[in-house]
Amino acid sequence: MCYYILFSVLLPLTLTSQSFIDIARLEYRISPDNALEYTCHSQFTIQSFEANVLLPLKIDSSNYILAGLAHSTLYLDDVKFQSNVLQIGWQHTWNSRWKSTILLLPKTSSDGGNFTKKDAQIGGFLLISKERSTDFQWKFGAYVNRDRFGPLTVPILGFKWQVNPSWQIDLAMPVAATVRKTFNERLMAGIVYSGRKFSYYQNESDSYLEVGENFLWAFTDMYLSKSIVLNLRAGHSILRDYVSYRDKEKVALSFGSFELDDNRTALTPSISQGFSFQGSLIWRVNLQK
């Protein structure tokens, strides 16, 4: 069972779940020595590049307009896929305890062939947070998207708990879970789970690639300056998969963890699990200063 979401695109989550905002991120990930299961296919490498920018534009003390762009490129060996996402949203503070973030996410996602309407997808994100105390915050919401495999709906439930000045637990299940230790002003480290599910239209074969990624990472955040952070991760996949299906074959509804009325026939075999390594350069603004 897998949990997925375009978490790397949903940067507004940091507006309510952490004490800082990640305004911009450049990311590179590599997973070497992968193989197609039950075949004699030689080993191949998976690589991805991502660039995200999200600007919170302050209207007044209670309202922010959110505007941003995200681009990602995925390589399965020498096969290339691309995605571009426009982020438009609004964050509102209702009172001292309640806050909401809503985001519209139109995007294109394909293998880079001639653009067609099948490349276009549209999604949305909602997160509501309730502050129980200065150290504990509930959060709940949902992510929805019209993927090539069918409608995707992922409910989100979690909390942020500042256990003490050094330790923080941050859950947004089934999207992400983080245990973070702050050593000093320039160094943090911890363990993070991340999951996401998305799809690319494949023009030539009139099919789509369904990507399911779940990773357990060890990470460190190193502050190169007051606002520039180097994030390094090393981890292993959990039930990761990249499978192609004919475009006419859909599911009735996907919750990320399972599908309703899934009678599809896979065109490609599953891939092996493996290690991944990731490096990100982040422009981060601390909300506590």
Secondary structure as GFF3:
##gff-version 3
##sequence-region A 1 289
A	DSSP	alpha_helix	13	17	.	.	.	ID=ss1
A	DSSP	beta_strand	20	34	.	.	.	ID=ss2
A	DSSP	beta_strand	44	60	.	.	.	ID=ss3
A	DSSP	beta_strand	63	76	.	.	.	ID=ss4
A	DSSP	beta_strand	79	93	.	.	.	ID=ss5
A	DSSP	beta_strand	98	110	.	.	.	ID=ss6
A	DSSP	three_ten_helix	117	119	.	.	.	ID=ss7
A	DSSP	beta_strand	120	133	.	.	.	ID=ss8
A	DSSP	beta_strand	136	147	.	.	.	ID=ss9
A	DSSP	beta_strand	150	162	.	.	.	ID=ss10
A	DSSP	beta_strand	167	173	.	.	.	ID=ss11
A	DSSP	beta_strand	176	184	.	.	.	ID=ss12
A	DSSP	beta_strand	187	202	.	.	.	ID=ss13
A	DSSP	beta_strand	207	223	.	.	.	ID=ss14
A	DSSP	beta_strand	228	237	.	.	.	ID=ss15
A	DSSP	beta_strand	241	246	.	.	.	ID=ss16
A	DSSP	beta_strand	253	254	.	.	.	ID=ss17
A	DSSP	beta_strand	259	260	.	.	.	ID=ss18
A	DSSP	beta_strand	275	286	.	.	.	ID=ss19
###
